[in-house]
Amino acid sequence: MTISSGTFAFVADLVRRRSAIELTVGKEYLVETRLLPLVRQADLAGVDEYVDTLRMRPHGAEHDRVVEALTTNETSWFRDLIPFQTLTGHVVPTLVAQHPARTSLRVWSAACSSGQEPYSIAMALLDAAAPLKVEVTATDISGEVLSRGRAGRYSQIEINRGLPVAMLVKHFTRAGTEWELSEQVRSKVTFIQHNLLDAPPRRGPFDIIFLRNVLIYFDLETRREVLRRVRSVLRPGGFLQLGTAEAIFGVGDGWERVAVGRGSVYRSKARGAP
């Protein structure tokens, strides 16, 4: 089964307007695969027929479900590892040295998916940032994955994706066929539905922002706008962690790249600094 060019164009436009994610020609198979579960739930013959029903309803929850279905939710515990080593080995010590009297650390995990990244941040900071109060704001455009994150329960397959055994023993307990995260870790993370095209969440300013593997899905102007908004809620001297395949140069001003071991992190320059 192959979707029509009109169906693909409609879905691509909807996703671009709602999330700024660009679905280029050649992604027809992705659209078809992601929408088939919605087609079956609606008891329709195919994706083309399903999209035809959306055309007759310009707005509604079903449109949101399409956007959520086309949003990539790839995630794992301590993904790529190096950013978390950078967090505990360089970022936190630098922030503490910068303000020895500080009592807390505020972190924003953007596009957090089902919670593995913000919970990994919280677990990493529980030891490295003691005795500072740790506050992690976790946001995503998808309400479905946020609900899973709030529940703090994960299957064995999800646990096997990157979670160190020591962290499993220390912070999880068995809950039937799943693993449940401890209240100590869950209490550090607040989940909020948020679109990066909107104003930043009102829980800043933040000392650290994780914006990993997100910018690659946006066009140049959207990247610039997202970075501008991110910088507006990052404390001067605060840190921004991007994905390993992402960079800021030529996209956003006001950032200084700091090489740390095999990785790097970006630091917000003081306003007006060269």
N, C-alpha and C positions, 0 to 999 in steps of 0.2 A: 504494500500500500504506500502511495506517495501523495503528500499533500499538494494542493494546488499553489501556484505562485501567489494568487490572491489571498489565500489563507495565511501563507507565510508572511506576506507583506503586512497583513492586519496584525498578526501576533507580534512581529518585530516592532511595529510602530507602537503598539500598546506597551510592550516591555520597555522600549526606549523612553516613552513619555513618563512612565511610572517609576522607573529605576535608573534610567540613563545607561543601561546595559545595551551594547550594540550587538545585535544578532545579524551577522553578515550572511550574504548568499553563500550557500554551502552548509548552513546549519539546519537545513530542512529536516534532516533525520533526527537531530537533537530535539527540535520542536515536536515532531511527531511522537517520539519516544516519551518525552516528558508529559505530553498531554493525554496519552492513551489511558492512563488511570482515571482521569477526569471524564473522558469519553465513556468509559465503562460504567462509572458511577451514574452518569446521566442516561445510561441505556440507549445510546445513540449508535449509528452505524459506523461512524468514523470521525476523524478530526475535522474534516471539511464541514460536515453537518454540525458538529459541536460549535465551531467558530461562527457558523451562520446564525446560531441562536444568540451568540454574543453580540453580533452586529445589530440585532433587534433590541438589545438592552444596552444602551450606551454606557451605563454605569451600574455598578453592583458588586456584590461579594464574589460572584463567579469570575469577574475580571481580576480581582485580587488573587484568586486562587491560581489563575493562569500565570500571573507575574511571579508568585511564589514558586510555582512548578518550574519556571525557567530560570530561577535564581540558583546559582551553583552553591551547594552547601557542603563542599568537601572540607573535612576537618579531621583532626586527630589530636591526641594528647601530646603536649610539648613538641608540636610540629616543627621540624627542621632543627630542633634542639638549640642551635647557636643563639637565636634571639633570647632564649631564656637564660643561657649562660651569660650573655651580655647584660641582661636585666639584673641578675644578682651579683655579677662580678664587677660591673662598671657603672651602670646607671644608678642603682641604689646607693652605693658608696659615694658617688659624685654628688647626688642630691643631698645626702646627709651632711657631707663636708661643706656644701654650699650654704646650708641652713642647719647648723648643729642643734638648734632649739626646736626644730620641727617635731610635731607630734603625730603626723599622719602622712600617708601617701595615697593620692587619688589617681586611679588608672581608668582609662576608657578603652575597652576592647570593642572595636567597631566591626560590624559584619561578623558577629560571634558565632553564628550558626547554632548548633545544639548545645553549646556551653563548654566544650572541651578546652578552648583557648582561655576564656576568663577563669575557669576553674584551675587550669594549669598555672596561670599567673598567680592566683591566690595561694595555691600550694607552694609555689616557689618562694613567694614573699613571706609566708608564715614564719619561715626560719630566717631568711636573709634580712628581713625588715624589722625583726623583733627589736625593741618593744613597740614599734610604731603601729598605729591603727591603720589597717589596710582597707580601702574602699575601692571596689572594682565595679564600674558601670559597664554592663554588657548590652549591646544593641544589635538589632538585626531588622531587616525589612519584613521578615517572615514571622507571623504570629505563631505558626505551627512549631517551628524549631525552637522558638523562645519558650513555649510551653514545655517542651521536652527538657530544655535547659533548667527551667525552674524546678522541675520534678527531681532532678539530680539522680536519676536512675538510668543505668546503661547496661546493655547486653554484653555478653562475654565477647562477642565479636568486636564491639566498640571498645571495650576495655583493652583488648589485645592490640589495638592500634596506637602504640606508642607509650602506654602507661607503664612506668617502671614498677617492678614488683614491690619495692620498698614503699612507694606511694600508695599502691593498692592496699598493702597491709596496714599502713598508717591511717589512711583516710576513708576506706570503704568497708562496708559490711555486706554480707550476702542478704539478698531479699528475693527469695524464690530462685528464679532462673536469672535474675539480674543482680547488679551491684549498686548499692545505694551510697551516695557520698555523705560524709559526716556533716552534721549541722555546723561544726566549727568552720568548715570551708564554705558551705553554702551561704552562711550568714555574711560572708565578705562580698558576695556578688549580688547586684541588683540588675534584673533583666528589664529592658524597656524596648518597646517596638519603635523603630526609628528608621527613616529614610535619609541617606547621606545627602540627598538633594534638599532636605529641609534644614532649618536652624539646628545647631548642635543641642544635645540634651542639656538641660539646666541643672547639671550636677557638678559642673566644673567650678573654678578652673582645675585642669588636670596637670599632674606632674609628668605623667607618662601616657602616651596614646599608642595603641597597637592598631595599625591600619594595614593589615597584611593581605596580599593577594586580592586586592579589590580594585586598585587604580587601573590595572591592566584591562579591565572590562569597559573602561570609560574612554570617550574621545578626549582630545587634548584640552578643550575648554572646560569640560566637566571636571577633569583632573585638577585644573587650576582652581576652579571654584571650590571643590571639596577641600583642597589643601588650604585655601584661604580661610574657610570656615573652621577647619581643624586648628589652625594656628591661632585663631581668635579665642579659643578656649584652652590653650596650652600656656602654662605659666612661662614667663621669660626664663630661659635656661632649661626648660623642660625638654623631654626627649620624645621623638617620634620613631616608631619601629615599623618599617615597611617589609614587604615580602622580599625574598632573595632575588627575584627577577625584576624588581621595581627600583626606580631611581627618581630623584626630584629634579636634577639639573635640567634646565630648559623648560621646566614645568611650573615651579613655584619659587618665589624669592623668600629671603629671610631665614634660610636654613644653612646649617653647617654640618657637613658629613664628618662623622667621627669614626675612624677605623678602630675596631676592637677585636684583636685576634684574627680569626678567619671571617669575621662578620663586620657589620657596621651599623650605626644608628645615626639618626639626624637630630641635631640640637637646634632649638629655636633661638635665633639671635635676638638681642635686645632691639626694640623698635628704633629704627634710624641707624643701626650699626651697618657698616659697609659689608 
